[in-house]
Amino acid sequence: MHNPRSAIRKIKTKLRLYWPLTKSLQTGLLLSTGLAGYMSARCPVFSISTLLGLGGSLFLAISGSTVLNMWYDRDIDAKMCRTETRPLPASKVSASEVLRLGLSLSILGVGWAVAISPLYGLIVFAGLFFDVVVYTLWLKRRTAWSIVWGGISGGMPILAGRVLGLGHIDWIGLALTMAILFWIPTHILTFSMRFHDDYERAGVPTFPSTYGFAVTRATIAISSIIAAGTMGVAAYGIGLTWGYLRLMIVLSGGLFLLAISSMVRPSERVNFGLFKYASLYMLSAMILLTV
């Protein structure tokens, strides 16, 4: 006889295993950029249903691409101490079911996005394509410069959100995309320095392993300056008042100082602080864009 409680327990167990595959913090941060992009063009929000559609389609598409990445990189994850306990390398879920999950989420997310707006859907698809096909399948195991293409993918949600709000691509949307693109190295390169040995063990080329730590820190500093400047220009174009712009300047100044500190007085503590602050900076910037 069928036991409803047993079935519910099985579903809960599967959800607990599937949830880490979406990298919820990363997905949430990218989702916040998409919502900020939309609200920067449509604030106050005119349509709650459109906002919910934006959030739902982006969440599914971003989660789907992340799950597909986890599926393809399962052999790498098994070699790194940081990732060896993830559901796939730990054999808690099968590769086939993860592949089906990733494809299902991706198709649902992109399909929903296209149904809302063809141009919006095209940009959402572009983000997924750059992330899964160009970055993960093609370049990640070949060159340290793969992060550039990963950065392009990371910039698509905020562009998609603004396009959905306006109905077309404008220079502010492109500037916001560029800000995310140049923010990515600050986030990713600090991470690759912290877990340098793991990436070496897995055979994944990174900036630290290819060009050394000094060049990597200089790249982070330059990228941080460009990201902060581009974000400031976009914020001015959106029409943020001087009070909010000053807050943006303070946040950008913190990012810049930490990046310079990592060059002048490099240490594990400063590097990890920069990694954490980079995420806080981007989340705070997105909040300022929507206020």
N, C-alpha and C positions, 0 to 999 in steps of 0.2 A: 504494500500500500504506500502511495506517495506521501512523503512527510514534508509539509510546507516549511517547517522550521529548518529541516536539513537543507532544503533547496536554498532558503534565504542565507544560511550559514555559508554555503558554497559560493553564492554570489558575492557575499561580503569578503570572503577570502580572496576571490579572484580580483575584486576591486582593489583590495589592499596590495595585491601583487602588481596590478596594472598601473596604479597611481604613480609609483616611482618612475615608471617608463616615460611619463610625460614631463619629467623634470619641472615640477609645479612652480617652483620659484622663478626659474627662467621663463617659463611660459607666462606666468603672471606678470612679469616685468614687461615682456613684449606685448602682452595684451593691454597693459596700461598705456603703452605708447600709441597703440591703435585708437584707444578711447580718447586719449589726449588729442590726437590728430583730428578726430571727428569733432570734438567739442571746441577745438580752436577755431573751427569754421562754423560751427552751429552751437553757439552758447548765448542764451539759454537753448536747451535741446528742444527741438520742435516736435520730434516724434519718438516717444518711448519705445514703440515697436521696432523702429529702425535701429535705435541704440541697442536694444536687446539682440536684434539680428546681427548687428556688427560684433557684439561681444561673443555670441554663440558661434558664428561662422569663423571668427578669428581663433577662438579657443580650440575648436575642432581641427582647423587647418594647422595651427602651430603645434598642437599636441600630436597630430598625425605625423607631421614631418619629424618631430622629436622621437616618436616611437620607431619610425622607419630607420632613423639614424642609429638608435640603440640596437635595432635588429641587425643592421649591417656591420656595426662595430663590436659585435659581441665577442669576437676573437681578440680584439684589442683590449676590451674591458677585462677579459679573463687574465690578462698579463699584468694588469696594474693593481697595486694594493688598494688604491682609492676606489676602484670600481669593481673589484672581483666579487663583492657580495651583492651586486645588483641582481635582480630576478633572473635575467637571462644567463649570465656566466655562472651563476650559482645553481642553474638548472631547476629553478622553481617554476618556470614557465617554459613552454617549448618555443622554438624559433618559428614554427609554422603559425602558431596562434598569435604571436607577436606581429608577424608579418600581416596576417589578416586584420588584426586590430589597427595597425598603422595605416593600411590601405583604406579601411572602412572610415576611419576618422578623417583622413585626407580627402577622400571623395565626398563625404558628407559636408565637410567644411567648405571646400571649393565650390561644390554644387550649390550650397546655400548662398554663398557669396555671389555667384553668377546670377542666381534668381533675384537677389536684392538689386544688383546693378552690374551689367556686363563689364564696365571699366573697372569697377571695384573688384569684381571676381578675377579679372585678368591680373591685377596687381597682387592679389592674394595668391593666385597660382604661381606668379613669378617668384614670390618669396619662397614658396614650397619647392619650386624647381631649382632655384639657386642653392637652397639649403641641402636638399637631398641629392640631387643629381650632380650639380657642379662642385659643391663643396665636399660632401661626404663621399660619394661614389667615385668622383674623378680626381680631386686634387688633395684631399686631406692627407693621404699616405704618400704623396709625391713631392709636395713643396710646402715650406713654411708660409708662403704667400697665400695659401688657401684661405687664411683669415680675412683677406680682402673680400673674397666672394661670400664668405660667411657674413661679413659686415653688410654687404648689399642685401642679403636675405634679411638680416636683422632690421634694416631700415624700411622694409616693405610694409610692415603693419602701420606705422605712423603715416606713411604716404597713402596707404589704402584708406585709413580713417579720414584723412583730410579730403581725399577725392570723393568719398561717399558724402561728406558734408557739403562740398562745393559742386560736385558734378563734373569737375575737370581737374587737370593737374596745373598747379601754379608754382611760382618760384619759391613761395614759403614752404610748400610741401616738399620740394626738392631740397631746400636748405635743411629742413628738419631731418630728411633722410640722410643727408651728408653728415649732420651732427651725430646721428646714430652710427654711421659708418666709421667715423673717426673716434667715436667713443669705444667701439668694440675692441681695438687693440689695448686700451687701458684695462679693460675687463679681462680679456683673454690672455694677454701677454704676462700680466702679473700672475695669473693662474698657472701658466706654463712654466714660469720661473719657480713657483712654489712646489710644483710637482714635476720638476725637471727629470728626476730619476725615473719616475713612472713612465713618462713619454719616451725616454731613452730605451727603457726595457721593452716597450711595445713597438719600437721602431717607427714612431710617428715624428716626422720632422717638425721642429718648432724654431722660433726665432732664437731662443737661448742656445739650442744645440747647433744651429746653422751659423749664426753670426756672433754669438757670445752674449754675456749678460750686459756688458757696457752698452753695446749697440741696441740691445732690447730696451734698456732703460731710457736711452735717448729717443728711441721710437715712441715709447709710451709718453714721454714728456711732450714731444712735438704733436703727437696725435691729440693729447689732452688739450693743448692750446688751441688747436684747430677746432676741435669738437666744441669747446666752450665758446669760442668766438662765433662759430656758425650758429650755435644755439641762441646766442645773444642777438645776432642779426635777425634770425627768424622770429624771436620773441618781440623785437622792436617792430617787425613787419606786421605781426599779428595785432599789435596795438597795446601791448602791456603798458600799464602806467609806470611812472618813474619809481614808485614804491616797490612794485614787483620786479622791475628791472634791477633795482639795487640788490634785492634778495638773490636774483640770478647771478649778479656779479660776485656777491659774497660766496655763493656756492661754487662758482667757477674758480674763484681765487683759492678756495680750499683744495680743489682738484689740482690746480696748477702747483701750489706749494708742496703738496704731497708728491707729485711727479718729480719736481726738482729735488726734493729731499731724497728720493729713491736713487737719484743720480749722484748727488753730493755725498750722502752718507748712507750707502746701501746697506740694508739689513733685512732679515726675514720679517721682522716686526713692521717695518715701514712698508715693505712690499705687500704684506697681507692687509695692512691698514688701507693702502691705496686700492686694493681689490675690493674691500668692503665699501669704502667711500664711493667708489665709482658707481656701484649699484644704487647707493643712497642718493648720490648726485642725480642720476638719471630719473629715479622715481620722484624726487623732489622737483626737478625741472618739469616733469609731466604734470604734476599737481599744479604748479604755477601757471602752466599753459591753459589749464581748465578752469581756474578760479575766475 
